[in-house]
Amino acid sequence: SRITCVSVHEKKESSAIVEITEDKTPENDFTIVMKFGGSSVASAQRMREIADLILSFPEENPLIVLSAMGKTTNNLLNAGEKAVGCGGSKASDIPELNLIKDLHLRTVSELGIPPSVISSHLEELEELLKAIGRTKELTPRTTDYLVSFGECMSTRIFAAYLNSRGVKARQYDAFDIGFITTDEFTNADILEATYPALSKRLRDDWEADPAIPIVTGFLGKGCTTCAITTLGRGGSDLTATTLGKALGLREIQVWKDVDGVLTGDPTICSQAKPVPHLIFDEAAELAYFGAQVLHPQSMRPAREGDIPVRVKNSYNPKAPGTLINRTRDMSEVLLTSIVLKRNVTMLDIASTRMLGQFGFLAKVFSILKDLGISVDVVATSEVSISLTLDPSKLWSRELIQQELDRVVEELEKIAVVNLLQNRSIISLIGNVQYSSLILEKVFHVLRTNNVNVQMISQGASKVNISLIVNDHEAEKCVKALHYAFLKVMMFLNSI
């Protein structure tokens, strides 16, 4: 065995020194990264189970990436918002702060590790909330600093627990070991300089003193501000795949609370089943268009490093999960999964000046770029463009409407614009080589359910067909399509 092979020497003071028995073979290097989400480390009991799971792979030298415990990130965000309104003197009484304290102190107590592991972070968190209350302002930069406390505490608790069990572990804050990002707070991008920096720091530490790295997910350091940044919701997946590429690992494991990537949202499609195999493009499209299992950008480092990603269930580790890699036999695949993205805005842009005019489409996208708005789906004709806007790039309900009004105002200078809100994107992920067969069945199903498709687009990835429908019809559509395609006809030869 490798990293779990330890010896414990008792001293007179009854403390224990844990040493790694080093394997001198060339293979003595990191082999896999194992990422665990918030529900996987939501309590002391879950942390015990995750530790047992990690140690059940004695042949591996893993890196561990952890999210914040349970609902800690949401509680931190809510605490910050309440601090703005309550003032500095009352920040200590914010209910979410007390929930965070209770959870983490109870966890260290139940795990039998000293509260000093996190006490300074809890004190610093309370002082930060008081400062937010005094200034009555919560900027994106401060928001990232605030939410970083979740991962910083969960990783410290887990590393201390592993050490208490005689397994040598070392905690790392991602922003201190080379995760270099843009300064786009709350949604930063990882920069190329990250990869060599991570490889050098982690391998140097391993060679000097082998220990399981326990790394904070979701976090980075701004390239010019040197402030803590976050990678967006679900960013711990991106942390894991970035580590996988940086270290050239054999496999990236993403441990969730479901049996892999599913054929549909189980809250909508009760018969949704795990998909055994995906290619990177399919997984990326699924993540971007609404599947909650993976971060939308997490496939990029894995694809660039050609490293397989395996999505597994920490509550059911014997389930095979979903394997994601570069290729698979698509010859008999019709459809892999159906995903839903709600609350999107659709723009119809029409102009007879488009006919034969060079650069009209570029003008439209230039306006959207200047306003900082992302586009999901596009369809064009000779005289019109239809597109949907990504609401995740817009900050709040009030600002969304302000931004949309500005978009319409700018676009109306060059075209007639029709703004359509409360729409949903239904994305069919599969083998678009059979798009005629897919669309024939789609329109039959939707016609049977009296649903009109307002826009259709085939993605350049060749694995995605997207349909735009009204929000209030979307769930009905997804249920009907899932039944027609995936419960009965998973493969082409079933038609």
C-alpha positions in Angstrom: 0.0 0.0 0.0 1.0 3.6 -0.4 -0.2 6.6 1.5 -2.3 4.7 4.1 0.7 2.6 5.2 1.7 4.2 8.5 3.5 3.4 11.7 2.6 5.0 15.1 5.3 5.5 17.8 3.9 6.2 21.3 5.8 8.9 23.4 5.7 9.3 27.1 3.3 12.2 26.8 0.9 9.8 25.1 0.9 11.7 21.8 1.5 9.9 18.5 3.9 10.6 15.7 2.6 9.3 12.4 5.1 8.5 9.6 4.4 7.5 6.1 6.1 4.3 5.0 7.6 5.4 1.7 7.4 3.4 -1.4 10.7 3.9 -3.3 9.3 2.8 -6.6 8.9 5.4 -9.5 5.1 5.0 -9.0 5.3 6.7 -5.6 3.4 9.8 -6.8 -0.1 11.2 -6.6 -2.5 8.9 -8.5 -6.0 10.2 -8.2 -7.9 13.2 -7.0 -11.1 12.6 -4.9 -13.5 15.5 -4.6 -16.3 15.4 -2.0 -19.2 17.9 -2.1 -21.0 19.6 0.8 -23.5 16.8 1.5 -20.6 14.3 1.7 -19.0 16.2 4.6 -22.1 17.6 6.2 -21.6 16.1 9.6 -19.1 14.2 11.8 -20.6 10.9 10.8 -20.3 11.7 7.1 -16.6 12.7 7.6 -16.0 9.4 9.3 -17.6 7.6 6.4 -15.6 9.6 3.8 -12.4 8.9 5.7 -13.2 5.1 5.6 -14.0 5.4 1.9 -10.6 7.1 1.1 -8.7 4.5 3.2 -10.5 1.7 1.3 -8.2 2.5 -1.7 -4.8 1.5 -0.1 -3.2 1.3 -3.5 -3.8 5.0 -4.3 -2.0 8.2 -3.4 -5.0 10.5 -3.4 -5.4 14.3 -3.3 -8.6 15.2 -1.5 -10.7 18.3 -2.5 -13.5 19.3 -0.1 -16.5 21.7 -0.3 -17.9 23.5 2.7 -19.9 21.4 5.2 -23.6 21.0 4.2 -25.4 24.3 3.7 -22.5 26.4 5.1 -22.0 28.4 1.9 -25.6 29.4 1.8 -25.6 30.3 5.5 -22.5 32.5 5.0 -24.1 34.3 2.1 -27.3 34.9 4.1 -25.3 36.0 7.2 -23.5 38.6 5.0 -26.7 39.9 3.6 -28.2 40.2 7.1 -25.1 41.9 8.5 -25.5 44.7 5.9 -28.9 45.4 7.4 -28.4 44.9 11.1 -25.3 46.9 11.9 -22.0 45.9 13.5 -23.2 45.7 17.1 -25.8 43.0 16.3 -23.8 40.9 13.9 -23.0 38.4 16.6 -26.7 37.6 16.9 -27.2 36.7 13.2 -28.9 33.2 13.3 -26.9 31.9 10.4 -23.6 32.7 12.2 -24.8 30.7 15.2 -25.8 27.8 12.9 -22.3 27.8 11.4 -20.6 27.9 14.8 -22.8 25.1 16.2 -22.3 22.8 13.2 -18.5 23.2 13.2 -17.9 23.1 16.9 -20.3 20.0 17.3 -18.4 18.3 14.5 -14.9 18.7 16.0 -16.3 17.6 19.4 -17.9 14.5 17.9 -14.7 13.7 16.0 -12.6 14.1 19.1 -10.3 16.8 17.8 -9.5 20.1 19.5 -11.7 23.2 18.7 -8.5 25.2 18.2 -8.4 23.7 14.7 -11.1 26.2 13.7 -11.5 28.7 16.6 -9.5 31.4 15.0 -11.5 31.1 11.8 -14.8 31.4 13.7 -13.5 34.5 15.5 -12.3 36.0 12.2 -15.7 35.3 10.6 -17.6 37.0 13.4 -15.3 40.1 13.1 -15.8 40.2 9.3 -19.6 40.2 9.8 -19.3 43.0 12.3 -17.2 45.0 9.7 -19.8 44.4 7.0 -22.5 45.6 9.4 -20.5 48.8 10.2 -19.9 49.6 6.5 -23.4 48.4 5.4 -21.8 47.1 2.2 -21.1 43.6 0.9 -19.0 43.9 -2.3 -18.2 40.9 -4.6 -14.7 41.0 -3.2 -15.9 40.8 0.4 -18.4 38.1 -0.6 -15.6 35.8 -1.8 -13.6 36.4 1.4 -16.8 35.6 3.4 -17.7 32.4 1.7 -14.1 31.1 1.8 -14.5 30.3 5.5 -16.6 27.3 4.7 -13.9 25.4 2.8 -11.2 26.6 5.0 -12.9 25.1 8.1 -14.1 21.9 6.5 -10.6 21.0 5.2 -8.9 21.8 8.6 -11.4 19.6 10.4 -11.0 16.7 8.0 -7.2 16.9 7.9 -7.1 17.0 11.8 -9.4 14.0 11.9 -7.3 11.9 9.5 -4.2 12.7 11.6 -6.0 11.7 14.7 -6.7 8.3 13.1 -3.0 7.8 12.4 -3.2 8.8 8.7 -0.9 11.7 7.9 -2.7 14.5 6.1 -1.8 18.1 5.3 -4.4 20.9 4.8 -4.0 23.4 2.0 -5.8 26.6 1.1 -6.1 26.7 -2.7 -5.3 30.4 -2.7 -1.9 29.7 -1.0 -0.6 26.9 -3.3 -0.9 28.3 -6.8 -4.6 28.6 -7.8 -4.2 31.8 -9.7 -7.3 33.4 -11.2 -8.7 36.4 -12.9 -10.0 39.1 -10.5 -13.6 38.5 -11.5 -14.9 38.1 -8.0 -17.7 35.4 -7.4 -17.0 33.9 -10.9 -13.2 33.9 -11.5 -11.4 31.9 -14.2 -8.3 29.9 -13.6 -5.2 31.1 -15.4 -2.6 28.9 -17.1 0.1 29.8 -14.5 -1.9 27.7 -12.0 -0.8 24.4 -13.4 3.0 24.6 -13.0 2.6 26.3 -9.6 0.4 23.6 -8.2 2.6 20.8 -9.5 5.8 22.3 -8.0 4.3 23.1 -4.6 2.4 19.8 -4.0 5.2 17.6 -5.3 7.9 19.4 -3.4 5.9 19.0 -0.2 5.2 15.4 -0.9 8.9 14.6 -1.5 9.9 16.4 1.7 7.2 14.9 3.9 4.6 12.7 2.4 1.0 13.3 3.5 -2.4 13.3 2.0 -3.2 16.8 0.7 -6.6 18.1 1.8 -7.3 21.1 -0.5 -10.1 23.7 -0.3 -12.4 23.5 -3.3 -13.9 26.6 -5.0 -11.2 29.1 -4.1 -8.4 30.9 -5.8 -6.2 34.1 -5.6 -6.7 37.0 -7.9 -3.7 37.6 -10.2 -3.5 41.4 -9.6 -5.4 41.9 -6.4 -4.0 38.8 -4.6 -7.4 38.7 -2.9 -9.4 35.5 -2.4 -11.6 34.7 -5.4 -14.2 32.0 -6.0 -14.9 29.9 -9.1 -18.7 30.1 -9.1 -21.2 27.7 -7.8 -20.0 24.1 -7.9 -16.4 25.4 -8.4 -14.9 22.6 -6.3 -15.4 20.3 -9.3 -13.1 22.7 -11.3 -10.6 22.6 -8.4 -10.5 18.9 -8.7 -10.0 18.7 -12.5 -7.4 21.5 -12.4 -5.4 19.5 -9.9 -5.8 16.4 -12.1 -4.4 18.2 -15.1 -1.6 19.9 -13.1 -0.3 16.7 -11.7 -1.1 14.4 -14.7 -3.2 12.1 -12.5 -4.6 8.8 -13.7 -8.2 9.6 -12.7 -10.4 12.4 -11.3 -13.2 11.2 -9.0 -16.1 13.5 -8.2 -18.1 12.1 -5.3 -21.7 13.3 -5.1 -25.0 12.3 -3.5 -26.4 10.7 -6.6 -25.4 7.5 -8.5 -23.5 9.5 -11.3 -24.8 11.7 -14.1 -28.5 10.8 -14.6 -30.7 10.7 -17.7 -32.8 13.5 -16.3 -33.5 15.6 -13.2 -34.8 13.0 -10.6 -37.0 15.7 -9.1 -38.8 15.9 -12.4 -38.3 12.4 -13.9 -38.8 9.8 -11.2 -37.5 7.1 -13.5 -34.2 8.8 -14.2 -31.2 6.4 -14.3 -27.5 6.8 -14.2 -25.6 7.1 -17.5 -22.7 4.7 -17.5 -20.5 6.5 -20.0 -20.2 10.0 -21.4 -17.6 11.9 -23.5 -16.3 15.2 -22.3 -18.4 17.2 -24.7 -21.6 15.6 -23.5 -20.7 16.2 -19.9 -19.8 19.9 -20.6 -23.1 20.5 -22.4 -25.1 18.8 -19.6 -23.4 20.9 -17.0 -23.8 24.2 -18.8 -27.5 23.6 -19.7 -28.7 22.8 -16.2 -27.5 19.5 -14.8 -26.4 20.1 -11.2 -23.9 17.2 -11.0 -20.9 19.1 -12.5 -19.5 22.6 -12.7 -19.9 23.8 -16.4 -16.2 24.5 -16.9 -14.9 21.5 -15.0 -14.5 19.3 -18.1 -12.0 21.6 -19.8 -8.9 20.7 -17.7 -9.8 17.0 -17.8 -10.2 17.1 -21.6 -7.0 19.1 -22.1 -5.1 16.6 -19.9 -7.0 13.6 -21.3 -7.8 12.4 -17.8 -10.9 10.3 -17.2 -13.5 11.7 -14.7 -15.6 9.3 -12.7 -18.7 10.6 -11.0 -19.6 8.4 -8.0 -22.1 8.4 -5.0 -20.5 8.8 -1.6 -23.7 7.4 0.0 -23.6 4.4 -2.3 -19.9 3.8 -3.2 -20.5 0.4 -4.8 -22.6 1.9 -7.5 -20.5 2.1 -10.8 -21.3 5.7 -11.4 -20.5 7.6 -14.6 -17.2 7.5 -16.5 -16.4 10.6 -18.6 -13.5 10.5 -21.1 -12.6 11.4 -24.6 -14.2 8.8 -26.7 -16.9 6.1 -26.7 -18.9 4.1 -29.2 -21.7 6.4 -30.3 -23.0 4.2 -33.1 -26.0 2.9 -31.1 -26.5 6.0 -28.9 -29.6 8.0 -29.6 -30.0 10.2 -26.6 -28.0 10.3 -23.3 -29.8 12.8 -21.1 -32.4 15.6 -21.0 -31.7 18.8 -19.0 -33.7 21.8 -18.2 -32.6 25.4 -17.7 -35.3 27.7 -16.4 -35.9 31.4 -16.2 -34.1 32.4 -19.4 -34.8 35.5 -21.5 -35.2 35.3 -25.3 -34.5 38.1 -27.7 -35.9 38.2 -31.3 -33.9 40.7 -33.3 -35.1 41.5 -36.8 -33.8 43.8 -39.5 -34.1 43.8 -43.3 -30.7 45.5 -43.2 -29.3 42.1 -42.3 -29.9 40.9 -45.8 -26.5 40.8 -47.5 -25.0 43.2 -44.9 -21.5 42.3 -43.6 -21.0 42.4 -39.8 -24.6 42.7 -38.5 -24.2 39.7 -36.2 -20.9 41.1 -35.0 -22.7 44.3 -34.0 -25.3 42.5 -32.0 -22.7 40.5 -30.1 -20.5 43.6 -29.6 -23.4 45.3 -27.8 -24.0 42.3 -25.6 -20.3 42.1 -24.8 -20.1 45.7 -23.9 -23.0 45.2 -21.5 -21.4 42.1 -20.0 -24.2 39.7 -20.9 -23.7 36.1 -21.9 -25.6 34.2 -24.6 -26.8 30.6 -24.3 -28.4 29.6 -27.6 -28.5 31.3 -31.0 -30.5 30.8 -34.2 -30.3 33.0 -37.3 -32.0 33.5 -40.6 -31.5 36.0 -43.4 -33.3 38.8 -41.6 -33.5 37.8 -37.9 -31.6 36.5 -35.0 -33.1 34.7 -32.0 -31.0 34.2 -28.9 -31.3 33.5 -25.2 -29.5 35.3 -22.4 -27.8 33.6 -19.4 -29.4 34.9 -16.2 -26.5 33.6 -14.1 -24.4 36.5 -15.2 -26.8 39.1 -13.8 -26.7 40.0 -10.2 -30.2 40.5 -8.8 -33.8 40.7 -9.9 -33.8 44.5 -10.1 -30.5 44.6 -12.0 -31.7 42.0 -14.4 -34.6 44.1 -15.6 -32.3 47.2 -15.8 -29.8 45.3 -17.8 -32.5 43.9 -20.1 -33.9 47.3 -20.7 -30.5 48.6 -21.6 -29.9 45.7 -24.0 -33.2 46.4 -25.8 -32.4 50.1 -25.9 -29.0 49.6 -27.5 -30.3 46.9 -30.0 -33.2 49.0 -31.1 -30.7 51.4 -32.6 -30.0 48.8 -35.3 -33.0 46.5 -35.4 -36.6 45.7 -34.2 -36.3 43.9 -30.9 -38.9 41.6 -29.2 -38.1 40.7 -25.6 -39.6 37.4 -24.3 -39.1 36.4 -20.7 -40.1 33.4 -18.6 -38.7 30.9 -21.1 -36.9 27.6 -20.5 -34.2 25.7 -22.5 -34.7 22.0 -22.9 -31.4 20.4 -24.0 -31.3 17.0 -25.6 -27.8 15.6 -25.2 -26.8 12.7 -27.4 -25.8 11.7 -30.9 -26.8 14.6 -33.1 -25.9 12.4 -36.1 -29.4 11.2 -35.7 -31.0 14.6 -35.4 -33.7 13.9 -37.9 -34.9 10.9 -35.9 -34.6 12.8 -32.6 -36.5 15.9 -33.9 -39.2 13.7 -35.5 -39.9 12.1 -32.1 -39.6 15.4 -30.2 -42.2 17.2 -32.3 -44.5 14.2 -32.1 -44.3 14.2 -28.3 -44.7 18.0 -28.0 -47.6 18.1 -30.5 -49.3 15.4 -28.4 -48.8 17.6 -25.3 -50.0 20.8 -27.1 -46.6 22.5 -26.7 -45.2 24.9 -29.3 -41.4 25.2 -29.7 -40.4 28.9 -30.0 -36.8 28.3 -31.0 -34.5 25.4 -31.9 -30.7 25.3 -32.1 -28.1 22.6 -32.7 -24.9 23.1 -30.8 -21.5 23.2 -32.5 -20.4 20.4 -30.2 -22.6 18.0 -32.2 -24.0 16.5 -29.0 -26.7 19.0 -28.2 -30.1 20.0 -29.6 -31.8 22.8 -27.6 -35.5 23.8 -27.6 -37.0 26.9 -26.2 -40.5 26.7 -24.6 -42.5 28.6 -22.0 -41.5 28.2 -18.4 -44.9 26.9 -17.3 -44.8 24.1 -19.9 -41.2 23.1 -19.4 -41.5 20.4 -16.7 -44.4 18.7 -18.6 -42.2 18.7 -21.7 -39.2 17.2 -19.9 -41.3 14.4 -18.4 -42.9 13.5 -21.7 -39.6 13.5 -23.6 -37.8 11.6 -20.9 -40.4 8.9 -21.0 -40.4 8.7 -24.8 -36.6 8.7 -25.3 -34.9 7.4 -22.2 -37.3 5.1 -20.4 -38.3 3.2 -23.5 -35.7 4.0 -26.2 -32.2 4.5 -24.8 -30.5 3.2 -27.9 -31.0 3.6 -31.5 -31.7 -0.1 -32.2 -34.8 0.2 -29.9 -36.6 2.4 -32.4 
